[in-house]
Amino acid sequence: MVLEFETSRRSSVGLEWELALVDADSGILRQVAPAVMAELGPDARARHVKPEFLRNTVEIVSDVCDTVPGAIADLENGVARVQEVIRPMRAELMGSGTHPFAPWSQQQVTDKERYATVVDRAQVWGRQQVVYGVHMHVGVEDRAKVLPIVRSLLVYVAHLQALSASSPYWDAADTGYASMRALIFQQLPTAGLPYQFTEWAELERYTADMLKTGVIDDFTEVRWDIRPAPHFGTVEVRICDGTSNVAELASLGALVHCLVEHFSTLLDEGRALPTMPRWYVHENKWRAARYGMDAIIILDADGNEELITDALPRLLEELAPVAERLGCAAELDGIREIVRLGASYQRQRAVAAAHGGGQRGLEAVVGALVAELHAGRPLDPSVLGRGAAT
């Protein structure tokens, strides 16, 4: 088969942010997304707000933008529109990789054939997909660049996973992981880390085989952590947990934006791109999901290792000129603030501990996540979590 790759502007950017709908008083998940979408009307559905897999979720999306700040402005507009609608419903928006205490068995799937097929095929793993993520698209102007860029992005899976990790709790229990979402989502048949194809024809053969055997109905059902998005002409990064605020999302988006542009420039200059054996990539993803910002990650194909917080400053320094060129220098520098305050999973645990743990502590975590969404930035855990929602 032929898998066409649409044309797109080099390093154009689009962001997609999955957000949970929670009760403003109790913090529990609310199944009100269909009512929200109906109230917003067709214009919002066509542009910045879309339904998702679960009825407790909305997805806020940007237009195709030239800069990360431009995409973030679109997301802020979408969030504001949803908040206007849900305020009379006594609901709030919450950003995280999982809900801290919601029973997964009680969540309702959106009435759509595509989603019903996921649940029917994956059974208990499909029903457990009460998870939320961020997806980032970056335009690539030449199809020949796409697979080399995907392979190089895999070297930075651990960085993105650890920085975004926001799902330490699952079904009212501390899992011991920084990102439980990473392990839950990869249980779907076509999810997880991608194959490291070197030729576009290999990707076309894979797609043809998956279609022939009924695994997928179209390429969008290949749910890899990092994948080509042929219908948009982009590389799509899907590894990140859901974020609680736009500042953190902007920083993660800037990191992805800069990495893709950096690799594209290296290809233009005929220079080698970094790659890593698949077994190192798999190990790095697990380490980042388990240990988050305390992970000792594998840096390169030679197996050199380093604490991720020691590796990050060097990466930011390398990408600083790219960020200046792309208009996201301040956003990229925000990665340092995530390190300073702790990633979301660290802040959540600090809030829970400050409120005595147990159900009260988890309700405070929801309140803290809602507060960060309203603030638009990560907040010091010592001032967070004073109620189910603020």
Secondary structure in CASP SS format (residue, H / E / C, confidence):
PFRMAT SS
TARGET T0000
AUTHOR 0000-0000-0000
METHOD secondary structure of the structure
MODEL  1
M C 1.00
V C 1.00
L C 1.00
E C 1.00
F C 1.00
E C 1.00
T C 1.00
S C 1.00
R C 1.00
R C 1.00
S C 1.00
S C 1.00
V E 1.00
G E 1.00
L E 1.00
E E 1.00
W E 1.00
E E 1.00
L E 1.00
A E 1.00
L E 1.00
V E 1.00
D E 1.00
A C 1.00
D C 1.00
S C 1.00
G C 1.00
I C 1.00
L E 1.00
R C 1.00
Q C 1.00
V C 1.00
A H 1.00
P H 1.00
A H 1.00
V H 1.00
M H 1.00
A H 1.00
E H 1.00
L H 1.00
G C 1.00
P H 1.00
D H 1.00
A H 1.00
R H 1.00
A H 1.00
R C 1.00
H C 1.00
V E 1.00
K E 1.00
P E 1.00
E C 1.00
F C 1.00
L E 1.00
R C 1.00
N C 1.00
T E 1.00
V E 1.00
E E 1.00
I E 1.00
V E 1.00
S C 1.00
D C 1.00
V C 1.00
C E 1.00
D C 1.00
T C 1.00
V H 1.00
P H 1.00
G H 1.00
A H 1.00
I H 1.00
A H 1.00
D H 1.00
L H 1.00
E H 1.00
N H 1.00
G H 1.00
V H 1.00
A H 1.00
R H 1.00
V H 1.00
Q H 1.00
E H 1.00
V H 1.00
I H 1.00
R H 1.00
P H 1.00
M H 1.00
R C 1.00
A E 1.00
E E 1.00
L E 1.00
M E 1.00
G C 1.00
S C 1.00
G C 1.00
T E 1.00
H C 1.00
P C 1.00
F C 1.00
A C 1.00
P C 1.00
W H 1.00
S H 1.00
Q H 1.00
Q C 1.00
Q C 1.00
V E 1.00
T C 1.00
D C 1.00
K C 1.00
E H 1.00
R H 1.00
Y H 1.00
A H 1.00
T H 1.00
V H 1.00
V H 1.00
D H 1.00
R H 1.00
A H 1.00
Q C 1.00
V H 1.00
W H 1.00
G H 1.00
R H 1.00
Q C 1.00
Q C 1.00
V C 1.00
V E 1.00
Y C 1.00
G E 1.00
V E 1.00
H E 1.00
M E 1.00
H E 1.00
V E 1.00
G E 1.00
V C 1.00
E C 1.00
D C 1.00
R H 1.00
A H 1.00
K H 1.00
V H 1.00
L H 1.00
P H 1.00
I H 1.00
V H 1.00
R H 1.00
S H 1.00
L H 1.00
L H 1.00
V H 1.00
Y H 1.00
V H 1.00
A H 1.00
H H 1.00
L H 1.00
Q H 1.00
A H 1.00
L H 1.00
S H 1.00
A C 1.00
S C 1.00
S E 1.00
P C 1.00
Y E 1.00
W E 1.00
D C 1.00
A C 1.00
A E 1.00
D E 1.00
T C 1.00
G C 1.00
Y C 1.00
A C 1.00
S E 1.00
M H 1.00
R H 1.00
A H 1.00
L H 1.00
I H 1.00
F H 1.00
Q C 1.00
Q C 1.00
L C 1.00
P C 1.00
T C 1.00
A E 1.00
G E 1.00
L C 1.00
P C 1.00
Y C 1.00
Q C 1.00
F C 1.00
T C 1.00
E C 1.00
W H 1.00
A H 1.00
E H 1.00
L H 1.00
E H 1.00
R H 1.00
Y H 1.00
T H 1.00
A H 1.00
D H 1.00
M H 1.00
L H 1.00
K H 1.00
T C 1.00
G C 1.00
V C 1.00
I C 1.00
D C 1.00
D C 1.00
F H 1.00
T H 1.00
E H 1.00
V C 1.00
R E 1.00
W E 1.00
D C 1.00
I E 1.00
R E 1.00
P E 1.00
A E 1.00
P C 1.00
H C 1.00
F C 1.00
G C 1.00
T E 1.00
V E 1.00
E E 1.00
V E 1.00
R C 1.00
I C 1.00
C C 1.00
D E 1.00
G C 1.00
T C 1.00
S C 1.00
N C 1.00
V H 1.00
A H 1.00
E H 1.00
L H 1.00
A H 1.00
S H 1.00
L H 1.00
G H 1.00
A H 1.00
L H 1.00
V H 1.00
H H 1.00
C H 1.00
L H 1.00
V H 1.00
E H 1.00
H H 1.00
F H 1.00
S H 1.00
T H 1.00
L H 1.00
L H 1.00
D H 1.00
E C 1.00
G C 1.00
R C 1.00
A C 1.00
L C 1.00
P C 1.00
T C 1.00
M C 1.00
P C 1.00
R H 1.00
W H 1.00
Y H 1.00
V H 1.00
H H 1.00
E H 1.00
N H 1.00
K H 1.00
W H 1.00
R H 1.00
A H 1.00
A H 1.00
R H 1.00
Y H 1.00
G H 1.00
M H 1.00
D H 1.00
A C 1.00
I E 1.00
I E 1.00
I E 1.00
L C 1.00
D C 1.00
A C 1.00
D C 1.00
G C 1.00
N C 1.00
E E 1.00
E E 1.00
L E 1.00
I H 1.00
T H 1.00
D H 1.00
A H 1.00
L H 1.00
P H 1.00
R H 1.00
L H 1.00
L H 1.00
E H 1.00
E H 1.00
L H 1.00
A H 1.00
P H 1.00
V H 1.00
A H 1.00
E H 1.00
R H 1.00
L H 1.00
G C 1.00
C C 1.00
A H 1.00
A H 1.00
E H 1.00
L H 1.00
D H 1.00
G C 1.00
I H 1.00
R H 1.00
E H 1.00
I H 1.00
V H 1.00
R H 1.00
L H 1.00
G C 1.00
A C 1.00
S H 1.00
Y H 1.00
Q H 1.00
R H 1.00
Q H 1.00
R H 1.00
A H 1.00
V H 1.00
A H 1.00
A H 1.00
A H 1.00
H C 1.00
G C 1.00
G C 1.00
G H 1.00
Q H 1.00
R H 1.00
G H 1.00
L H 1.00
E H 1.00
A H 1.00
V H 1.00
V H 1.00
G H 1.00
A H 1.00
L H 1.00
V H 1.00
A H 1.00
E H 1.00
L H 1.00
H H 1.00
A H 1.00
G C 1.00
R C 1.00
P C 1.00
L C 1.00
D C 1.00
P H 1.00
S H 1.00
V H 1.00
L C 1.00
G C 1.00
R C 1.00
G C 1.00
A C 1.00
A C 1.00
T C 1.00
END
